[in-house]
Amino acid sequence: MVPSNGDTAGPSSSQDDPAATMKKRNRPQYHPFTQQQLPACKPILAPQTVVEVVYQYETSCIPGYMLDNEVAYIQNPSIDKTCTRILKVPKDMKHPIYIYYQLDKFYQNHRRYVKSRNDKQLINPKEANNTQYCKPEATEHGSPVVPCGLVAWSLFNDTYSFARGNKELRVHKRGISWRSEREHIFGKQVFPRNFQKGALIGGGTLDPGIPLSEQEDLIVWMRTAALPTFRKLYGRIQVDLRAGELITVTMQNNYNTYSFGGKKALVLSTAGVLGGKNSFLGRGYVIVGLACLLLALLLTMLCLVFPLKEEHLALQYPLPRPAR
C-alpha cells in the first residue's frame, strides 16, 4: 500500500533544521530595488556606418587618342566633354544622399589666391566698382567684374546627372550653402556683371539675372579649403538607393585640373550623427598618441642610461641646516 503524503519517507523539512532556519532569517526582504529589477531602458547600441561611393574620373573621361595631351583636350571647346559611367551601390544608402566633388592638389589656401576677392563688393550693390585686392580679375574693358577676384573666377564647373534605370534621379541644389553666408556675405541685390567675359576663362559662368545670394554653387566654392585635397557639396539625392543597384552617371568633364596635375572625383555619401566620413581626426589622435609614446620611451631610456645619483641631488638641492 502506497503511503500517504504525511507518511512519505524522506529528509526532514527546513522547520526541523536549525541551520536552514537561521539562513532564512538572515535573508533580506525581497524588493525590486535591491535586486536591480526596476523597469529600465536598455538600448542596444549598433554603430551606424557611413556609406561612400567614390569615382575618380579625370583620366577615365579622356578619349584614348588625347591621353598624351590632356591640356589640349580640356582647352579645346570643340571636343565633347560628356562622360557616362555606371556605378554600383555597395550597400543600402538612406536619403539624403550627398553629392560631393573632390579635388586634389588644388591649393585654395594660397595667400595670393585667398586674398583675391572683395567682400564689400559681394554684399553691397553700391560697392560694385570696388575691385580692390581682386587683380588680375578685377576689370574687363574698363568695367568692374562682379564678383571679382581669382576665387570666383576659378569656379568649379563640372556637372553631374544621375539615373536609375530609365528614371532620372533629381539633384536638389537648394540649401547646399550655409544660411549665414547667403544672408550676411552675399547680397540679395548684387548681380553678376562682366563675369568670365575675358579671353581666358577660369571656370564656370553665372546667370546675370540671379543675385549672388542665390548662386549657391558660387557660395560653396568661395568658402576656401584649408588643405589641398578637399570636398565641396554639389547637391543631394532625396531617395533611397538599394545595395546592388546600378546608377548611371552622366558627367560634363569641363574643369581644368590637368594644367597643374590635379585630380577630380565624384563622391556619393550618406551622413551619420557627426556628419560624413572624415578620417582626419582619427589620424590626428593616432599621430599624437604615437608621438607621446615615443617621447615617454625616450625619457625612460635616458633615465635608465643616465640615472640621477643621490650625491648629485644633495649637491643640487642641499637640505637646510637645523637652527641652533
Beta strands, then each sheet from edge to edge (+ up, - down):
strand 1: 52-56
strand 2: 82-88
strand 3: 97-104
strand 4: 139-140
strand 5: 143-144
strand 6: 159-164
strand 7: 167-169
strand 8: 230-237
strand 9: 246-252
strand 10: 263-269
sheet 1: 1+ 10- 3+ 8-
sheet 2: 2+ 9- 6+ 7-
sheet 3: 4+ 5-
end
